[in-house]
Amino acid sequence: MNNTNKKLIWKLIQSHGENLKNKLEPHPNHPDGRNPYAHICSLINEKYSCSYKDLSDDNVEELKRFILGINE
């Protein structure tokens, strides 16, 4: 993925992560609360088997939809 798209996706992760703050279910490994940005990145990694940075530019629109579809 080119740098422009990486920055665009990271801003989307940050923006959507703000919406998820204090909405993720508690977990015993995270007594101070879960990190919504890391949660989004881990879901991306789980779905695509790689970091968002390693995806091709052809996947940007699909990735945007995927991120915006994350509710918890």
N, C-alpha and C positions, 0 to 999 in steps of 0.2 A: 504494500500500500504506500502511496506517495505521502510526503510530509503534510501536504494540505489536507488530505483525507484523514490522516492520523489525528491531526489537530481538531478537525471537525468532529470526528467520532469521540475523541476525549472530552470535548466540550459537551457533547450530548450525554456521555456517561456522567459527567459532573452535574449537569442540569437534572437529569433523571434521578441521579443518586440523591440529590437534595429532596426530591419528592418522596423518596423511600426512607428518609431518616425517621427513626423511631417507629417505623411500620413493619420492620422485619421481625419475625418471631424470635423470642429470646432463645439463647443457646448456652448451655453450661460452659462451653469453652470461651465464651465472650461475655464475661460478667458485666463489663462496662457498656455493652451494646455492640451490635454488629456494624461493620463498616459497609455502607450501601454501595460504595464505589467498587470495593473488592468483590462484593456479592455479584454485581453486574459483570465484572471481568471474569469471575469464575464461571458464571453461566455461559458467557461467550466461549470460554475455553472448553467447557463441557460440550456445548453444541457443535463447535467447529474444530475441536481438537487442536487448537492453537490460539495464540494471542490475537486480539483484533489487529495488531500491527502487522501480523504475518499474513493476513488475508489479502486477496488481490483487490484492486480498485473496482473490479466488476461486482464485488460483493457489498459495496458500500450501502446501496439502497436497501438491500435485504437486511443488512446489519442494523441499519437505522430502525426499520420496522421491528426487528427482534428486540432491540433495546427498549423501544417505546412500549412494547407489549409486556415487559417485565413488571409485574405488580407486587410480587413478594418473593 
